[in-house]
Amino acid sequence: MNMEKIVEQTLLYDFYGELLTAHQRQIYEDVVFNDLSLSEVAEERGISRQGVHDMIKRCGKQLADYEDKLHLVEKFLATRQKAEQIHELARKCSETEDLSLAGEIERIASEIITEL
């Protein structure tokens, strides 16, 4: 699994994981975050390897469906990007004493406020 996919799954789980059942969360966490094999989880939980595989697929789809409807991760990432822009502009403003950057900082901050 590549790093981008892991980050995506982590964000989806952070935002929507509580909407899964306790059983789903335990299995999802064991496989995705604790890096246990499907066989290890199956043996530990007393279910089939295929059952674990199906559960992981179903949980991933549920988490993605929540994001498709609510867009919380998308909004979080957009806000974080804007906060990083504000941070960089404030740093430049401080270093160069270029007060014209303050208008750009204010514009981006206003976008964040409006979107929230």
C-alpha positions as CSV (number, residue, x, y, z in Angstrom):
1,M,0.0,0.0,0.0
2,N,1.5,3.4,-1.0
3,M,1.9,6.2,1.4
4,E,-0.8,8.4,-0.2
5,K,-3.4,5.6,0.2
6,I,-2.4,5.2,3.9
7,V,-2.7,8.9,4.5
8,E,-6.1,8.9,2.8
9,Q,-7.4,5.9,4.8
10,T,-6.1,7.5,8.0
11,L,-7.9,10.8,7.3
12,L,-11.1,9.0,6.4
13,Y,-10.9,6.9,9.6
14,D,-10.1,10.0,11.7
15,F,-13.2,11.8,10.5
16,Y,-15.6,8.9,10.1
17,G,-14.3,5.9,12.1
18,E,-16.7,6.5,15.0
19,L,-19.5,5.8,12.6
20,L,-18.4,2.2,12.1
21,T,-19.4,-0.4,14.6
22,A,-17.0,-1.4,17.4
23,H,-16.4,-4.7,15.6
24,Q,-15.7,-3.0,12.3
25,R,-13.3,-0.5,14.0
26,Q,-11.3,-3.3,15.7
27,I,-10.9,-5.3,12.5
28,Y,-10.1,-2.2,10.4
29,E,-7.6,-0.9,12.9
30,D,-5.9,-4.3,13.2
31,V,-5.4,-4.6,9.4
32,V,-4.9,-1.0,8.3
33,F,-3.1,0.5,11.3
34,N,-1.6,-2.4,13.3
35,D,-0.4,-4.1,10.1
36,L,-1.8,-7.5,11.0
37,S,-2.4,-10.0,8.2
38,L,-5.9,-11.0,7.3
39,S,-5.0,-14.5,8.6
40,E,-3.9,-13.2,11.9
41,V,-7.0,-11.1,12.4
42,A,-9.2,-14.0,11.2
43,E,-7.6,-16.3,13.8
44,E,-7.8,-13.8,16.6
45,R,-11.5,-12.9,15.9
46,G,-12.6,-16.5,15.0
47,I,-13.8,-15.6,11.5
48,S,-12.6,-16.5,8.1
49,R,-9.8,-14.8,6.2
50,Q,-12.3,-13.9,3.5
51,G,-14.6,-12.5,6.2
52,V,-11.9,-10.1,7.3
53,H,-11.1,-9.2,3.7
54,D,-14.8,-8.4,3.0
55,M,-15.1,-6.4,6.2
56,I,-12.0,-4.2,5.3
57,K,-13.5,-3.6,1.8
58,R,-16.9,-2.8,3.3
59,C,-15.4,-0.4,5.9
60,G,-13.3,1.3,3.2
61,K,-16.4,1.8,1.1
62,Q,-18.4,3.1,4.0
63,L,-15.8,5.6,4.9
64,A,-15.5,6.8,1.3
65,D,-19.3,7.1,1.1
66,Y,-19.4,9.3,4.1
67,E,-16.7,11.5,2.6
68,D,-18.7,11.7,-0.7
69,K,-21.7,12.9,1.2
70,L,-20.1,15.2,3.8
71,H,-16.8,16.3,2.3
72,L,-15.2,16.8,5.8
73,V,-11.8,15.6,4.7
74,E,-11.9,17.7,1.6
75,K,-12.8,20.8,3.6
76,F,-10.1,20.1,6.2
77,L,-7.4,19.7,3.6
78,A,-8.5,22.9,1.8
79,T,-8.5,24.8,5.1
80,R,-5.1,23.4,6.1
81,Q,-3.6,24.5,2.7
82,K,-5.0,28.0,3.2
83,A,-3.6,28.1,6.7
84,E,-0.2,27.1,5.3
85,Q,-0.4,29.9,2.8
86,I,-1.2,32.4,5.5
87,H,1.7,31.1,7.5
88,E,4.1,31.5,4.6
89,L,2.8,35.0,3.7
90,A,3.1,36.1,7.4
91,R,6.7,34.8,7.4
92,K,7.5,36.7,4.2
93,C,5.8,39.8,5.6
94,S,7.9,39.6,8.7
95,E,11.1,39.0,6.9
96,T,10.7,41.7,4.2
97,E,8.5,44.1,6.2
98,D,6.3,44.2,3.0
99,L,3.0,45.2,4.4
100,S,1.3,44.7,1.0
101,L,1.2,41.0,1.9
102,A,-1.2,41.7,4.7
103,G,-4.0,42.2,2.2
104,E,-3.4,38.7,0.8
105,I,-3.3,37.2,4.3
106,E,-6.7,38.9,5.1
107,R,-8.2,37.6,1.8
108,I,-7.2,34.0,2.5
109,A,-8.4,34.3,6.2
110,S,-11.8,35.7,4.9
111,E,-12.1,32.7,2.6
112,I,-11.6,30.3,5.5
113,I,-14.1,32.1,7.7
114,T,-16.7,32.1,4.9
115,E,-16.2,28.4,4.2
116,L,-16.6,27.5,7.8
